[in-house]
Amino acid sequence: MRSFLSKGWPPRYLMCPQIRLKTPLKERPGNGRALRARVRRISGVLEEVLGVPVQSGKPPPSMDMLIATVLSQNTNDRNSHRAYVALRQRHPTWHSVAEAPVRSLAATIRSGGMANQKAARIKGILRTIYSVYGRYDLSALQKRSNEEIIDELTRMKGVGTKTAACVLVFALGRDVFPVDTHVYRLCERLGLTLNSRSPDDTFEQMKPLIPAGKGYSFHTNLIRFGRKVCHARRPACGLCPLYDDCVYDGKERGTARSLKTSKADHSFMLLDEISP
């Protein structure tokens, strides 16, 4: 604890040693031309190594994407996908979900974790949507700006900026860069943000930095990169193609930086699997 204080790092790093930085904050780049170029180059490296992600088929309705993203909170994609599939199999319409008792709904989505809390939140969200639009449908959002949609959705309990941004990207096809806790961690380690204290801070800082048309690609590839190489604990630094860009103080020292393909599936993304 004393060694952290002696280096003058912000108190938040005392609670999050996995993202403490090698480079002091005052020496890190600002949101200028050099930082935009850095983001563009890193995005290019990830596309070269991991491929260019492509959204498949017709996007799902915003209503479906909103609930799927709520189910994805605080769990992994496969568990939340099982919960979403179970929910839609038992309740084919959102009206049916809205009418279901919380206890029954929680039992249905149990595989996604935090089932009681999520069941109550989903019912509350559906209740709000119906009171505003007169039906369980968010198609009215299509004509609104990104900022207006985020403001509208985040008024609902259980819907944060990341969840609203996912609706924008995965349902409405907007060029937005969602930031969850994993993307937040990676942006810190790669020196892309300055003194960010939360995923929401990172979302705002990254807005002017993402190359046009690369919101979905960079978001998706950062998540894949985090799963395959830059784990929260014990990152595989010897395989990292971005080793020289990393400012994480806990990275391993070494020279091996070639990232080989693996048979393991690191590409499964829940929000790409939500069918219209």
PASEBA-1860 file (N, C-alpha, C; in nm, 3 decimals):
! residues 276
1> MRSFLSKG> 0.084/-0.120/0.000/0.000/0.000/0.000/0.087/0.125/0.000 ~ 0.194/0.126/0.079/0.281/0.242/0.091/0.350/0.272/-0.041 ~ 0.389/0.166/-0.117/0.460/0.188/-0.242/0.372/0.259/-0.344 ~ 0.242/0.234/-0.344/0.150/0.302/-0.435/0.147/0.452/-0.401 ~ 0.132/0.482/-0.272/0.120/0.620/-0.231/0.248/0.697/-0.262 ~ 0.361/0.632/-0.250/0.487/0.699/-0.273/0.504/0.741/-0.418 ~ 0.433/0.673/-0.508/0.443/0.707/-0.650/0.338/0.809/-0.691 ~ 0.252/0.847/-0.599/0.156/0.952/-0.627/0.042/0.913/-0.717
9> WPPRYLMC> 0.011/0.785/-0.725/-0.099/0.742/-0.810/-0.233/0.771/-0.743 ~ -0.340/0.789/-0.821/-0.472/0.817/-0.762/-0.519/0.703/-0.674 ~ -0.599/0.730/-0.574/-0.646/0.628/-0.480/-0.716/0.511/-0.546 ~ -0.781/0.531/-0.663/-0.854/0.421/-0.725/-0.762/0.304/-0.758 ~ -0.634/0.331/-0.782/-0.544/0.221/-0.817/-0.513/0.133/-0.697 ~ -0.538/0.186/-0.575/-0.518/0.103/-0.456/-0.619/-0.011/-0.455 ~ -0.734/0.012/-0.517/-0.839/-0.090/-0.519/-0.835/-0.170/-0.649 ~ -0.764/-0.121/-0.749/-0.760/-0.188/-0.880/-0.616/-0.206/-0.926
17> PQIRLKTP> -0.533/-0.284/-0.854/-0.393/-0.298/-0.892/-0.376/-0.362/-1.029 ~ -0.478/-0.431/-1.081/-0.462/-0.497/-1.209/-0.455/-0.398/-1.324 ~ -0.488/-0.268/-1.300/-0.477/-0.171/-1.408/-0.382/-0.057/-1.373 ~ -0.295/-0.075/-1.273/-0.203/0.032/-1.242/-0.107/0.052/-1.359 ~ -0.061/0.174/-1.375/0.007/0.211/-1.497/0.157/0.223/-1.481 ~ 0.226/0.189/-1.588/0.371/0.203/-1.595/0.409/0.350/-1.613 ~ 0.334/0.422/-1.695/0.364/0.560/-1.727/0.281/0.653/-1.640 ~ 0.343/0.748/-1.566/0.266/0.841/-1.483/0.162/0.914/-1.567
25> LKERPGNG> 0.047/0.942/-1.508/-0.063/1.002/-1.582/-0.023/1.134/-1.647 ~ 0.057/1.216/-1.578/0.090/1.347/-1.632/0.178/1.337/-1.757 ~ 0.240/1.221/-1.782/0.326/1.204/-1.897/0.255/1.135/-2.013 ~ 0.129/1.092/-1.991/0.058/1.019/-2.094/-0.004/1.114/-2.194 ~ -0.026/1.069/-2.319/-0.076/1.158/-2.423/-0.218/1.204/-2.397 ~ -0.250/1.324/-2.447/-0.385/1.377/-2.435/-0.469/1.336/-2.554 ~ -0.587/1.397/-2.567/-0.681/1.359/-2.672/-0.654/1.436/-2.801 ~ -0.531/1.441/-2.845/-0.494/1.515/-2.964/-0.472/1.424/-3.084
33> RALRARVR> -0.408/1.481/-3.183/-0.384/1.410/-3.309/-0.303/1.283/-3.287 ~ -0.202/1.290/-3.200/-0.116/1.173/-3.177/-0.196/1.058/-3.115 ~ -0.287/1.090/-3.025/-0.366/0.986/-2.960/-0.466/0.924/-3.058 ~ -0.525/1.007/-3.145/-0.615/0.952/-3.247/-0.539/0.859/-3.341 ~ -0.416/0.897/-3.374/-0.334/0.812/-3.460/-0.298/0.682/-3.388 ~ -0.277/0.690/-3.258/-0.245/0.571/-3.179/-0.363/0.474/-3.179 ~ -0.483/0.527/-3.159/-0.603/0.443/-3.161/-0.621/0.379/-3.298 ~ -0.601/0.457/-3.403/-0.617/0.405/-3.540/-0.517/0.292/-3.567
41> RISGVLEE> -0.392/0.311/-3.522/-0.290/0.209/-3.544/-0.321/0.082/-3.466 ~ -0.360/0.096/-3.339/-0.392/-0.021/-3.257/-0.511/-0.095/-3.314 ~ -0.612/-0.022/-3.359/-0.728/-0.084/-3.422/-0.686/-0.163/-3.545 ~ -0.593/-0.106/-3.623/-0.544/-0.175/-3.742/-0.468/-0.302/-3.709 ~ -0.387/-0.298/-3.603/-0.313/-0.417/-3.562/-0.410/-0.528/-3.521 ~ -0.511/-0.494/-3.445/-0.608/-0.595/-3.401/-0.685/-0.653/-3.519 ~ -0.717/-0.571/-3.618/-0.786/-0.624/-3.736/-0.695/-0.715/-3.816 ~ -0.567/-0.682/-3.820/-0.472/-0.767/-3.892/-0.455/-0.902/-3.823
49> VLGVPVQS> -0.454/-0.901/-3.691/-0.431/-1.023/-3.615/-0.559/-1.105/-3.596 ~ -0.667/-1.036/-3.564/-0.793/-1.104/-3.528/-0.896/-1.102/-3.639 ~ -0.872/-1.024/-3.742/-0.968/-1.012/-3.851/-1.059/-0.892/-3.834 ~ -1.132/-0.860/-3.938/-1.227/-0.749/-3.935/-1.365/-0.805/-3.902 ~ -1.419/-0.776/-3.785/-1.551/-0.829/-3.748/-1.660/-0.775/-3.841 ~ -1.753/-0.861/-3.874/-1.864/-0.821/-3.961/-1.995/-0.857/-3.893 ~ -2.083/-0.761/-3.881/-2.214/-0.788/-3.825/-2.296/-0.864/-3.928 ~ -2.353/-0.974/-3.883/-2.421/-1.063/-3.976/-2.570/-1.041/-3.980
57> GKPPPSMD> -2.626/-1.048/-4.101/-2.771/-1.049/-4.118/-2.842/-0.922/-4.076 ~ -2.971/-0.934/-4.067/-3.058/-0.824/-4.029/-3.047/-0.799/-3.879 ~ -3.029/-0.674/-3.838/-3.018/-0.646/-3.694/-3.149/-0.674/-3.622 ~ -3.141/-0.714/-3.496/-3.263/-0.742/-3.418/-3.332/-0.612/-3.376 ~ -3.456/-0.620/-3.333/-3.526/-0.502/-3.281/-3.454/-0.446/-3.158 ~ -3.464/-0.317/-3.142/-3.400/-0.252/-3.026/-3.451/-0.309/-2.895 ~ -3.579/-0.344/-2.890/-3.638/-0.401/-2.769/-3.566/-0.530/-2.730 ~ -3.546/-0.618/-2.827/-3.477/-0.745/-2.802/-3.334/-0.720/-2.755
65> MLIATVLS> -3.265/-0.627/-2.821/-3.126/-0.600/-2.787/-3.113/-0.540/-2.647 ~ -3.206/-0.456/-2.610/-3.202/-0.396/-2.477/-3.211/-0.503/-2.368 ~ -3.306/-0.593/-2.380/-3.323/-0.696/-2.278/-3.205/-0.794/-2.280 ~ -3.156/-0.828/-2.398/-3.040/-0.917/-2.407/-2.918/-0.856/-2.339 ~ -2.901/-0.726/-2.354/-2.786/-0.660/-2.294/-2.800/-0.652/-2.143 ~ -2.920/-0.632/-2.094/-2.943/-0.636/-1.949/-2.906/-0.774/-1.894 ~ -2.944/-0.878/-1.967/-2.911/-1.014/-1.923/-2.761/-1.041/-1.925 ~ -2.688/-0.967/-2.008/-2.543/-0.989/-2.020/-2.464/-0.925/-1.908
73> QNTNDRNS> -2.528/-0.844/-1.827/-2.456/-0.773/-1.721/-2.403/-0.870/-1.615 ~ -2.275/-0.853/-1.581/-2.212/-0.929/-1.472/-2.211/-1.080/-1.495 ~ -2.197/-1.121/-1.620/-2.181/-1.264/-1.649/-2.113/-1.277/-1.784 ~ -2.082/-1.399/-1.825/-2.018/-1.415/-1.956/-2.123/-1.433/-2.065 ~ -2.078/-1.421/-2.190/-2.171/-1.422/-2.303/-2.247/-1.553/-2.317 ~ -2.182/-1.664/-2.291/-2.249/-1.793/-2.310/-2.360/-1.814/-2.206 ~ -2.335/-1.777/-2.083/-2.438/-1.790/-1.980/-2.557/-1.698/-2.009 ~ -2.526/-1.575/-2.048/-2.635/-1.482/-2.076/-2.712/-1.521/-2.201
81> HRAYVALR> -2.643/-1.583/-2.297/-2.712/-1.631/-2.417/-2.809/-1.743/-2.382 ~ -2.767/-1.833/-2.293/-2.857/-1.940/-2.249/-2.980/-1.881/-2.179 ~ -2.956/-1.777/-2.100/-3.068/-1.714/-2.030/-3.163/-1.647/-2.129 ~ -3.108/-1.582/-2.229/-3.193/-1.513/-2.328/-3.274/-1.614/-2.409 ~ -3.210/-1.722/-2.452/-3.281/-1.824/-2.529/-3.393/-1.885/-2.445 ~ -3.363/-1.915/-2.317/-3.466/-1.972/-2.229/-3.582/-1.875/-2.210 ~ -3.550/-1.747/-2.197/-3.654/-1.646/-2.180/-3.747/-1.640/-2.301 ~ -3.690/-1.637/-2.421/-3.772/-1.624/-2.541/-3.849/-1.752/-2.574
89> QRHPTWHS> -3.793/-1.866/-2.533/-3.865/-1.992/-2.554/-3.988/-2.000/-2.464 ~ -3.973/-1.957/-2.341/-4.086/-1.963/-2.248/-4.183/-1.847/-2.268 ~ -4.129/-1.731/-2.309/-4.213/-1.613/-2.327/-4.184/-1.553/-2.465 ~ -4.254/-1.598/-2.568/-4.228/-1.551/-2.706/-4.255/-1.403/-2.729 ~ -4.337/-1.340/-2.643/-4.366/-1.198/-2.659/-4.323/-1.122/-2.533 ~ -4.297/-0.993/-2.550/-4.258/-0.912/-2.435/-4.376/-0.887/-2.343 ~ -4.495/-0.892/-2.398/-4.614/-0.884/-2.314/-4.619/-1.000/-2.215 ~ -4.584/-1.118/-2.265/-4.581/-1.236/-2.179/-4.478/-1.220/-2.067
97> VAEAPVRS> -4.361/-1.163/-2.102/-4.257/-1.140/-2.001/-4.308/-1.041/-1.897 ~ -4.373/-0.935/-1.945/-4.423/-0.832/-1.853/-4.527/-0.886/-1.757 ~ -4.604/-0.985/-1.801/-4.710/-1.041/-1.718/-4.660/-1.152/-1.625 ~ -4.540/-1.203/-1.649/-4.488/-1.314/-1.568/-4.451/-1.268/-1.428 ~ -4.476/-1.348/-1.325/-4.432/-1.315/-1.189/-4.279/-1.308/-1.182 ~ -4.228/-1.222/-1.099/-4.083/-1.205/-1.087/-4.014/-1.337/-1.053 ~ -4.074/-1.415/-0.962/-4.012/-1.542/-0.922/-4.003/-1.639/-1.038 ~ -4.107/-1.647/-1.118/-4.107/-1.735/-1.235/-4.007/-1.688/-1.339
105> LAATIRSG> -4.001/-1.558/-1.360/-3.908/-1.501/-1.456/-3.763/-1.525/-1.413 ~ -3.738/-1.510/-1.284/-3.603/-1.533/-1.232/-3.561/-1.678/-1.252 ~ -3.653/-1.771/-1.232/-3.621/-1.912/-1.252/-3.585/-1.939/-1.399 ~ -3.651/-1.871/-1.489/-3.626/-1.890/-1.633/-3.488/-1.841/-1.673 ~ -3.443/-1.731/-1.616/-3.316/-1.671/-1.658/-3.203/-1.702/-1.560 ~ -3.222/-1.802/-1.476/-3.125/-1.835/-1.370/-2.983/-1.853/-1.422 ~ -2.967/-1.910/-1.542/-2.833/-1.939/-1.594/-2.751/-1.812/-1.619 ~ -2.817/-1.696/-1.628/-2.746/-1.571/-1.654/-2.692/-1.502/-1.530
113> GMANQKAA> -2.720/-1.558/-1.412/-2.671/-1.498/-1.289/-2.753/-1.377/-1.246 ~ -2.749/-1.347/-1.117/-2.822/-1.234/-1.059/-2.967/-1.232/-1.106 ~ -3.028/-1.350/-1.109/-3.159/-1.369/-1.172/-3.270/-1.287/-1.106 ~ -3.272/-1.280/-0.975/-3.379/-1.205/-0.907/-3.372/-1.056/-0.941 ~ -3.251/-1.004/-0.938/-3.233/-0.862/-0.968/-3.266/-0.832/-1.114 ~ -3.218/-0.916/-1.204/-3.241/-0.892/-1.346/-3.389/-0.909/-1.382 ~ -3.455/-1.005/-1.320/-3.598/-1.025/-1.348/-3.677/-0.901/-1.309 ~ -3.647/-0.846/-1.192/-3.717/-0.726/-1.147/-3.687/-0.607/-1.238
121> RIKGILRT> -3.561/-0.597/-1.279/-3.522/-0.487/-1.367/-3.592/-0.497/-1.503 ~ -3.595/-0.617/-1.557/-3.658/-0.636/-1.688/-3.806/-0.599/-1.682 ~ -3.873/-0.641/-1.578/-4.014/-0.606/-1.564/-4.032/-0.454/-1.550 ~ -3.942/-0.391/-1.476/-3.949/-0.246/-1.461/-3.925/-0.174/-1.593 ~ -3.830/-0.223/-1.670/-3.800/-0.164/-1.801/-3.920/-0.177/-1.895 ~ -3.979/-0.296/-1.897/-4.095/-0.318/-1.983/-4.213/-0.229/-1.941 ~ -4.229/-0.213/-1.812/-4.337/-0.128/-1.761/-4.316/0.017/-1.805 ~ -4.192/0.064/-1.798/-4.161/0.201/-1.840/-4.183/0.220/-1.989
129> IYSVYGRY> -4.136/0.125/-2.068/-4.150/0.134/-2.213/-4.298/0.137/-2.254 ~ -4.377/0.054/-2.190/-4.520/0.052/-2.224/-4.588/0.183/-2.185 ~ -4.548/0.238/-2.071/-4.610/0.364/-2.026/-4.573/0.480/-2.117 ~ -4.454/0.475/-2.178/-4.409/0.584/-2.264/-4.460/0.568/-2.407 ~ -4.453/0.446/-2.461/-4.484/0.425/-2.602/-4.617/0.354/-2.628 ~ -4.679/0.304/-2.523/-4.807/0.237/-2.540/-4.796/0.097/-2.596 ~ -4.677/0.046/-2.607/-4.652/-0.090/-2.655/-4.509/-0.128/-2.619 ~ -4.479/-0.256/-2.630/-4.343/-0.304/-2.598/-4.257/-0.297/-2.724
137> DLSALQKR> -4.217/-0.176/-2.758/-4.148/-0.153/-2.885/-4.066/-0.024/-2.875 ~ -3.945/-0.028/-2.931/-3.858/0.090/-2.927/-3.825/0.144/-3.066 ~ -3.906/0.109/-3.163/-3.877/0.152/-3.301/-3.879/0.304/-3.315 ~ -3.945/0.374/-3.223/-3.950/0.520/-3.229/-3.811/0.582/-3.209 ~ -3.719/0.505/-3.154/-3.584/0.558/-3.130/-3.504/0.576/-3.258 ~ -3.543/0.509/-3.364/-3.463/0.507/-3.487/-3.435/0.646/-3.544 ~ -3.527/0.739/-3.525/-3.512/0.872/-3.584/-3.441/0.969/-3.491 ~ -3.401/0.923/-3.374/-3.336/1.012/-3.278/-3.184/1.004/-3.287
145> SNEEIIDE> -3.119/1.105/-3.232/-2.973/1.108/-3.232/-2.919/1.010/-3.129 ~ -2.791/0.980/-3.140/-2.728/0.890/-3.043/-2.743/0.942/-2.901 ~ -2.719/1.072/-2.883/-2.726/1.132/-2.750/-2.868/1.124/-2.694 ~ -2.967/1.149/-2.779/-3.105/1.142/-2.733/-3.144/1.001/-2.691 ~ -3.097/0.902/-2.767/-3.129/0.763/-2.735/-3.063/0.721/-2.604 ~ -2.937/0.757/-2.586/-2.869/0.724/-2.462/-2.939/0.789/-2.343 ~ -2.977/0.914/-2.359/-3.047/0.985/-2.251/-3.180/0.918/-2.219 ~ -3.253/0.878/-2.322/-3.384/0.815/-2.303/-3.371/0.680/-2.232
153> LTRMKGVG> -3.278/0.598/-2.279/-3.265/0.463/-2.224/-3.208/0.462/-2.082 ~ -3.112/0.550/-2.056/-3.047/0.547/-1.925/-3.134/0.606/-1.814 ~ -3.250/0.655/-1.848/-3.344/0.698/-1.745/-3.409/0.578/-1.677 ~ -3.401/0.463/-1.743/-3.461/0.342/-1.688/-3.365/0.276/-1.590 ~ -3.417/0.231/-1.479/-3.335/0.163/-1.379/-3.277/0.034/-1.437 ~ -3.145/0.018/-1.424/-3.081/-0.102/-1.475/-3.021/-0.084/-1.613 ~ -3.039/0.034/-1.673/-2.983/0.062/-1.805/-2.878/0.171/-1.793 ~ -2.752/0.133/-1.815/-2.643/0.229/-1.810/-2.598/0.269/-1.949
161> TKTAACVL> -2.494/0.348/-1.955/-2.442/0.398/-2.083/-2.397/0.284/-2.173 ~ -2.330/0.185/-2.116/-2.283/0.072/-2.196/-2.400/-0.002/-2.259 ~ -2.505/-0.027/-2.182/-2.622/-0.098/-2.233/-2.688/-0.018/-2.345 ~ -2.703/0.112/-2.325/-2.763/0.197/-2.429/-2.676/0.200/-2.554 ~ -2.543/0.205/-2.535/-2.452/0.207/-2.651/-2.460/0.077/-2.730 ~ -2.480/-0.035/-2.660/-2.494/-0.163/-2.730/-2.619/-0.167/-2.816 ~ -2.727/-0.106/-2.767/-2.849/-0.096/-2.848/-2.820/-0.016/-2.975 ~ -2.746/0.093/-2.959/-2.711/0.176/-3.075/-2.631/0.098/-3.178
169> VFALGRDV> -2.532/0.022/-3.133/-2.443/-0.048/-3.226/-2.509/-0.173/-3.285 ~ -2.560/-0.258/-3.198/-2.602/-0.391/-3.242/-2.744/-0.395/-3.298 ~ -2.827/-0.299/-3.263/-2.965/-0.298/-3.315/-2.988/-0.188/-3.417 ~ -2.926/-0.071/-3.397/-2.952/0.043/-3.484/-2.839/0.071/-3.582 ~ -2.730/-0.006/-3.572/-2.622/0.008/-3.669/-2.546/0.138/-3.660 ~ -2.548/0.203/-3.544/-2.476/0.329/-3.528/-2.327/0.305/-3.505 ~ -2.246/0.401/-3.545/-2.102/0.391/-3.530/-2.062/0.442/-3.392 ~ -2.082/0.356/-3.291/-2.058/0.391/-3.151/-1.965/0.287/-3.091
177> FPVDTHVY> -1.888/0.325/-2.991/-1.790/0.238/-2.926/-1.834/0.210/-2.781 ~ -1.907/0.099/-2.757/-1.949/0.066/-2.621/-1.830/0.032/-2.532 ~ -1.838/0.070/-2.407/-1.729/0.042/-2.312/-1.783/-0.031/-2.191 ~ -1.744/-0.158/-2.176/-1.776/-0.232/-2.054/-1.651/-0.237/-1.968 ~ -1.654/-0.314/-1.861/-1.538/-0.318/-1.771/-1.413/-0.373/-1.838 ~ -1.432/-0.464/-1.934/-1.317/-0.524/-2.003/-1.253/-0.424/-2.099 ~ -1.336/-0.357/-2.179/-1.284/-0.256/-2.271/-1.220/-0.142/-2.192 ~ -1.280/-0.107/-2.081/-1.224/-0.004/-1.992/-1.082/-0.041/-1.948
185> RLCERLGL> -1.065/-0.166/-1.905/-0.935/-0.213/-1.860/-0.832/-0.208/-1.972 ~ -0.871/-0.250/-2.091/-0.779/-0.256/-2.203/-0.740/-0.117/-2.253 ~ -0.834/-0.025/-2.254/-0.801/0.112/-2.294/-0.701/0.173/-2.197 ~ -0.714/0.142/-2.068/-0.617/0.189/-1.969/-0.479/0.128/-1.996 ~ -0.475/-0.003/-2.015/-0.347/-0.070/-2.034/-0.276/-0.024/-2.160 ~ -0.352/0.013/-2.260/-0.293/0.056/-2.387/-0.267/0.207/-2.392 ~ -0.290/0.274/-2.280/-0.259/0.416/-2.272/-0.347/0.505/-2.357 ~ -0.473/0.466/-2.374/-0.563/0.542/-2.462/-0.648/0.643/-2.387
193> TLNSRSPD> -0.654/0.632/-2.255/-0.736/0.724/-2.176/-0.652/0.789/-2.068 ~ -0.700/0.902/-2.022/-0.627/0.979/-1.922/-0.708/0.991/-1.794 ~ -0.660/0.924/-1.689/-0.721/0.936/-1.557/-0.870/0.901/-1.558 ~ -0.908/0.802/-1.638/-1.048/0.759/-1.642/-1.081/0.682/-1.515 ~ -1.197/0.711/-1.457/-1.236/0.648/-1.332/-1.348/0.547/-1.346 ~ -1.398/0.528/-1.468/-1.508/0.435/-1.487/-1.525/0.407/-1.636 ~ -1.599/0.300/-1.670/-1.630/0.276/-1.811/-1.701/0.395/-1.876 ~ -1.787/0.464/-1.802/-1.856/0.581/-1.858/-1.757/0.693/-1.892
201> DTFEQMKP> -1.657/0.714/-1.806/-1.553/0.813/-1.836/-1.478/0.775/-1.963 ~ -1.444/0.647/-1.973/-1.372/0.600/-2.091/-1.457/0.616/-2.216 ~ -1.586/0.587/-2.207/-1.677/0.605/-2.320/-1.670/0.748/-2.372 ~ -1.672/0.845/-2.282/-1.669/0.985/-2.323/-1.532/1.023/-2.381 ~ -1.424/0.973/-2.319/-1.291/1.007/-2.368/-1.263/0.946/-2.505 ~ -1.318/0.828/-2.530/-1.289/0.759/-2.655/-1.373/0.809/-2.773 ~ -1.481/0.880/-2.745/-1.571/0.927/-2.852/-1.496/0.996/-2.966 ~ -1.410/1.095/-2.937/-1.344/1.166/-3.048/-1.223/1.092/-3.105
209> LIPAGKGY> -1.190/0.977/-3.048/-1.068/0.907/-3.087/-1.092/0.791/-3.183 ~ -1.212/0.735/-3.183/-1.239/0.617/-3.266/-1.247/0.656/-3.413 ~ -1.169/0.590/-3.500/-1.177/0.620/-3.643/-1.318/0.598/-3.697 ~ -1.358/0.679/-3.791/-1.492/0.669/-3.848/-1.516/0.528/-3.901 ~ -1.630/0.471/-3.865/-1.667/0.338/-3.911/-1.604/0.224/-3.834 ~ -1.529/0.253/-3.727/-1.456/0.148/-3.656/-1.509/0.121/-3.514 ~ -1.623/0.179/-3.478/-1.676/0.158/-3.344/-1.701/0.012/-3.313 ~ -1.773/-0.056/-3.401/-1.805/-0.198/-3.380/-1.679/-0.284/-3.386
217> SFHTNLIR> -1.596/-0.261/-3.485/-1.476/-0.343/-3.503/-1.382/-0.331/-3.383 ~ -1.355/-0.209/-3.339/-1.260/-0.190/-3.230/-1.316/-0.245/-3.099 ~ -1.445/-0.224/-3.075/-1.510/-0.280/-2.955/-1.499/-0.432/-2.954 ~ -1.537/-0.494/-3.064/-1.538/-0.640/-3.073/-1.398/-0.699/-3.061 ~ -1.303/-0.639/-3.131/-1.168/-0.694/-3.128/-1.098/-0.671/-2.995 ~ -1.129/-0.564/-2.925/-1.074/-0.547/-2.790/-1.125/-0.656/-2.697 ~ -1.252/-0.690/-2.708/-1.307/-0.796/-2.624/-1.240/-0.930/-2.659 ~ -1.226/-0.960/-2.786/-1.159/-1.084/-2.827/-1.014/-1.086/-2.780
225> FGRKVCHA> -0.947/-0.972/-2.792/-0.809/-0.959/-2.750/-0.796/-0.982/-2.600 ~ -0.892/-0.930/-2.524/-0.890/-0.950/-2.379/-0.912/-1.095/-2.341 ~ -0.995/-1.165/-2.416/-1.020/-1.306/-2.388/-0.901/-1.393/-2.425 ~ -0.836/-1.358/-2.534/-0.730/-1.444/-2.589/-0.592/-1.414/-2.529 ~ -0.565/-1.287/-2.501/-0.431/-1.248/-2.460/-0.429/-1.165/-2.331 ~ -0.495/-1.050/-2.333/-0.480/-0.954/-2.223/-0.585/-0.978/-2.114 ~ -0.570/-1.092/-2.046/-0.661/-1.128/-1.939/-0.650/-1.030/-1.822 ~ -0.758/-1.019/-1.746/-0.757/-0.929/-1.630/-0.644/-0.966/-1.534
233> RRPACGLC> -0.627/-1.096/-1.513/-0.517/-1.145/-1.428/-0.427/-1.233/-1.513 ~ -0.300/-1.220/-1.495/-0.199/-1.298/-1.566/-0.216/-1.290/-1.718 ~ -0.205/-1.171/-1.774/-0.215/-1.158/-1.920/-0.100/-1.232/-1.989 ~ -0.128/-1.283/-2.108/-0.027/-1.359/-2.184/0.061/-1.261/-2.262 ~ 0.144/-1.188/-2.192/0.223/-1.080/-2.253/0.318/-1.130/-2.362 ~ 0.366/-1.254/-2.349/0.458/-1.308/-2.448/0.394/-1.327/-2.585 ~ 0.260/-1.327/-2.591/0.190/-1.343/-2.718/0.136/-1.212/-2.772 ~ 0.160/-1.103/-2.702/0.090/-0.978/-2.731/0.149/-0.902/-2.850
241> PLYDDCVY> 0.067/-0.875/-2.952/0.113/-0.796/-3.067/0.117/-0.647/-3.035 ~ 0.067/-0.608/-2.917/0.065/-0.468/-2.876/0.155/-0.446/-2.755 ~ 0.252/-0.533/-2.738/0.339/-0.530/-2.620/0.405/-0.393/-2.603 ~ 0.455/-0.336/-2.711/0.527/-0.209/-2.702/0.435/-0.091/-2.675 ~ 0.306/-0.109/-2.697/0.209/-0.002/-2.670/0.158/-0.007/-2.527 ~ 0.181/-0.118/-2.460/0.123/-0.141/-2.328/0.193/-0.058/-2.221 ~ 0.115/0.008/-2.136/0.169/0.086/-2.025/0.136/0.022/-1.890 ~ 0.091/-0.102/-1.892/0.055/-0.174/-1.770/0.182/-0.210/-1.693
249> DGKERGTA> 0.189/-0.169/-1.569/0.308/-0.190/-1.488/0.334/-0.336/-1.458 ~ 0.228/-0.419/-1.464/0.243/-0.559/-1.429/0.273/-0.650/-1.546 ~ 0.303/-0.594/-1.663/0.326/-0.680/-1.778/0.460/-0.754/-1.766 ~ 0.464/-0.872/-1.824/0.586/-0.953/-1.822/0.688/-0.893/-1.916 ~ 0.815/-0.912/-1.881/0.922/-0.864/-1.968/0.961/-0.977/-2.062 ~ 0.967/-0.949/-2.188/1.002/-1.052/-2.285/0.999/-0.997/-2.426 ~ 1.028/-1.081/-2.522/1.035/-1.033/-2.660/0.941/-1.106/-2.754 ~ 0.886/-1.222/-2.711/0.797/-1.298/-2.800/0.663/-1.227/-2.813
257> RSLKTSKA> 0.626/-1.186/-2.935/0.506/-1.109/-2.953/0.417/-1.161/-3.065 ~ 0.441/-1.280/-3.115/0.358/-1.332/-3.224/0.235/-1.400/-3.167 ~ 0.120/-1.362/-3.216/-0.006/-1.418/-3.169/-0.053/-1.523/-3.267 ~ -0.047/-1.649/-3.226/-0.085/-1.758/-3.314/-0.234/-1.788/-3.301 ~ -0.289/-1.838/-3.407/-0.431/-1.874/-3.402/-0.451/-1.993/-3.310 ~ -0.571/-2.003/-3.255/-0.602/-2.110/-3.161/-0.734/-2.174/-3.198 ~ -0.749/-2.301/-3.162/-0.876/-2.370/-3.188/-0.984/-2.327/-3.091 ~ -0.943/-2.266/-2.980/-1.041/-2.220/-2.881/-1.126/-2.109/-2.942
265> DHSFMLLD> -1.254/-2.108/-2.910/-1.345/-2.008/-2.964/-1.348/-1.886/-2.874 ~ -1.279/-1.779/-2.917/-1.279/-1.655/-2.842/-1.370/-1.552/-2.906 ~ -1.440/-1.592/-3.014/-1.513/-1.495/-3.093/-1.662/-1.487/-3.061 ~ -1.714/-1.578/-2.977/-1.858/-1.578/-2.950/-1.898/-1.449/-2.880 ~ -1.991/-1.378/-2.941/-2.040/-1.252/-2.886/-2.192/-1.261/-2.875 ~ -2.242/-1.254/-2.754/-2.386/-1.267/-2.732/-2.467/-1.175/-2.822 ~ -2.429/-1.048/-2.828/-2.511/-0.950/-2.897/-2.509/-0.966/-3.048 ~ -2.415/-1.046/-3.099/-2.417/-1.081/-3.241/-2.509/-1.199/-3.267
273> EISP> -2.555/-1.264/-3.161/-2.636/-1.385/-3.175/-2.785/-1.362/-3.151 ~ -2.824/-1.238/-3.129/-2.965/-1.207/-3.106/-3.035/-1.195/-3.240 ~ -3.125/-1.287/-3.268/-3.193/-1.291/-3.398/-3.315/-1.201/-3.398 ~ -3.346/-1.139/-3.514/-3.464/-1.054/-3.524/-3.592/-1.136/-3.517
END
